[in-house]
């Protein structure tokens, strides 16, 4: 029973730490992609 509680605790910690990490991993490339899209479509400087 103690082992089951430890495994459950570790799984909860993995989910709580993993979801924000996954979100950051997916959202970080969004900014350069959005800037490239804006520069191509609206002819706005990449650095604005």
Secondary structure, DSSP 8 states (H G I E B T S, - for coil): -HHHHHHHHHHHHHHHHHHHHHHHHHHHHHHHHHHHHHHHHS---TT-
